[in-house]
Amino acid sequence: MSKKTPSTEPDSITRRRFLTFLVHGGWLAAMGIIVYQMGKFLGARDALQTGPEPVVIAGTSDEFPPDSAVYVSDAQAWVHNDGRNLHALSAICPHLGCLVRQKETPNTGYQCPCHGSRFGPHGELERGPAERPLRPLDIQTTENDTVLIRT
């Protein structure tokens, strides 16, 4: 019988050690993905955002006719004109972050195409799985009739 002699090369790695590194690396990658997804699900990304809140120019008040809701893509927001005032709601579903759409009947509210959450015309939660209403956004009209949304 011949004895196996260990390699004298300093950079050699055994198959067992390589597979151990491979398994541990895969495990660490999987844990990183799980932690990232949990943070996303629990809303940690909102807590990590710093700095001033961005302001988006949504247009002029003429672009939001009475008794209508208009989607402003730059702000990811729905602007609802109730005939007297403009109201802005985040179009991001509080469940898992999908963009909500108007219900089949315009001006009756919003629905999430991903998981079916439904919200009233002012963002109030009507049906889950979301557990919170749509987030209201600050909206104002300037002296020169420009509509600004703080996201």
N, C-alpha and C positions, 0 to 999 in steps of 0.2 A: 504494500500500500504506500502510496506516495502522500506525503503531507502537503497541504496547501500552505503556501507561504504568503503572508500578507504583503500587499504591495508596498513598496517603499516610496512611492510617489505621494507627495503631500496633498495633491488635489484629487486623489481617487475617492470615489464614494461607492459604497456598497448598494446593491439593489434594495436591500431592506431599509437602509437609511434614506434612499431616494423615495421609496414608497411612503415612508413615514412623513417626510417633508411634503409630499404630494397630498396625503390625507389631511395633514394639519393645515396646509394652505387652503385646501378646499373648504375645510371646516371654518376657518377664519373668514373666507370670502362669503360663505353662506350666512354667517353671523352678522357680518357687515351689512348685507342686503336686508336681513330681517330687521336689524336695528334702524336702518334708514327708513324702511317702510312703516315701522311702528311710529317713528317720529313724524312722518308725513301724515299718518292716520290720526295721531293725537294732536296735530296742529302745532308742533314744535317749530315749524318753519316760520310761522307768524311771529313767534317770540324771538327768533334769531334775527329778524330784520331790524336794522338800525338806520338812523338818519332821518331826514325830513320826509314826510309823506309826499309822494309825487302828485302834482296837479296836472290834470288833463283838460285841454280845451275841447269841449264837446261840440261846439258850434254856436249858433245863435238861437235865441228862444223861438224864432220862427220855424226852426227845424223840428220842434217838438209840439205838434198840433194838440189841441185839447182832447182829452179822453183817449189818449194813445200811449203806447209804450214803445220806445225806440232803443235799439241796442247800439251802444257806443263801444266799438271793438277796442279802441286804444285804451279805454279804462276798464274793459271787461265788466261793463255795467249796463243795467237797464234803467232808462230815464222815463219816468211815468209823469205825464201831465194830467192832473185831475181836474183841469179847467181853471184852477186858481193858482196852484203852486206846482213846481217841479220837484219830484222826489227821485233819488237815485238809489239803486240797490246793486250790490255786488252780484254778478252773474255766476259766481263760483259757488257751487253747491257745498254746503258745510259738511256733507257726509264724506266724500272722497275727492272733491275738487273738480268734478266735471262742470262744464258750462251748461247752465239751465236755459231752456227755451220757453217761449210763450206757450200756454195751453192751446188746445185746438181752437177754442173760442177766444179771440183777441180780448185783451183787457180783463181777463178773469183770473190771471195769475200765471204762474210759471211751473214747469215740471223738469225734472232731471231725466235725460234720456238714458243715463247709465243704470240707475237702480230704482227709478220710479218715484222718488220723493216729489211731493207736490206742495206748492206755496201759493198763498193768496196774492192779490194784486199789490199789497203793501209788504210782501215778503214773509208774512206770517206762515208758520208751518201748519200744513193741513194733514199731511200723511208722510210717514217715514219711508225709508230707514234713517233719514237725517234726524238729528235730535235737536237742532237749533234752527231758527228762522234765517232767511237770507240777511246778510249784514248790510245795514243802511250805510250809505256814503254821504259825506258832506257835499252839498251842491249849492252853488250860488250863481247869481246873474250879475255881471258887472254893469257899470254905468253905460257902457257902449253895447249892451245887450249880448255880451259873450257869456256862454254858460261854462262854468268851471266845475270839475268834479275832483275832489280829493280822494285818492284811492288808498 
